[in-house]
Amino acid sequence: MNYAKEELLAVTIARLIGDARHVAVGAASPIPATGAFLLKQQNPALRISLLQKRSGNPFTEGSRELFDLAGQGRIDVFFLGGAQIDGEANINLVAAEGKRFPGSFGSAFMYFTAGKTILFREEHSPRVLVKKVDYVSAPGWSPPEIERRGGPAALLTGKALFAWQTEKRRFLLESVHPGGKADDIRANTGFDYDMPAQVPATPGPTPAELRLLRGSVAHVIAENYPEFARRVWGEARPTATT
């Protein structure tokens, strides 16, 4: 079955979200948004707060309302990336390799208050997945005396899926995307992690999931991420496939 890498990642994200009631997706996050809306097609009760939404956005004051919801414990899943991510699930959004980035903004607050955070970065290289971040924008774990509602649940990249082991404070390689090899993941990951003897392939989209992605989900995504929709599905408002 043929599918785009972005479709595989979106399906994986939908499965990671699971039975959450409320998912929040930050700006410039088309793949997490695609995964969230795919799950909503299967579970209409799922609430999605999308900061990128171009019309009808309930956040009249932007991120401040999102932070308020998270502070009340009403965000079950959030997504974070970083210029660097290390083996303790710390993220760096400030500076790396002599370059400055937009900054941490509310990443540390969301990392502590959302029920669980899915770390997501398409690039999988030692440049991004480092042994230790240059600057901790948001810590992956906290000492027991620090009040913290949430934390990392998984790390998804363009090559693999890692599960977070809370007690060990390290990642476990859960699956490698089709066509990849465990040795390649090890060679392109700057931090150490656990790995089973046999690493399975990340399950691809089912025919039913692809129909949803290329139909109703693509329509929603095209409204808010038109360039992404054109790149993945070939047009701004694709039609459903059979």
Secondary structure, 3 states (H helix, E strand, C coil): CCCCHHHHHHHHHHHHHCCCCEEEECCCCHHHHHHHHHHHHHCCCCEEEECCCCCCCCCCCCHHHHHHHHHCCCCCEEEECCCEEECCCCEECCEECCEECCCCCCHHHHHHHCCEEEEEECCCCCCCEECCCCCCCECCCCCCCCCCCCCEEEEEECCEEEEEECCCCEEEEEEECCCCCHHHHHHCCCCCCECCCCCCECCCCCHHHHHHHHHHHHHHHHHHCHHHHHHHHCCCCCCCCC
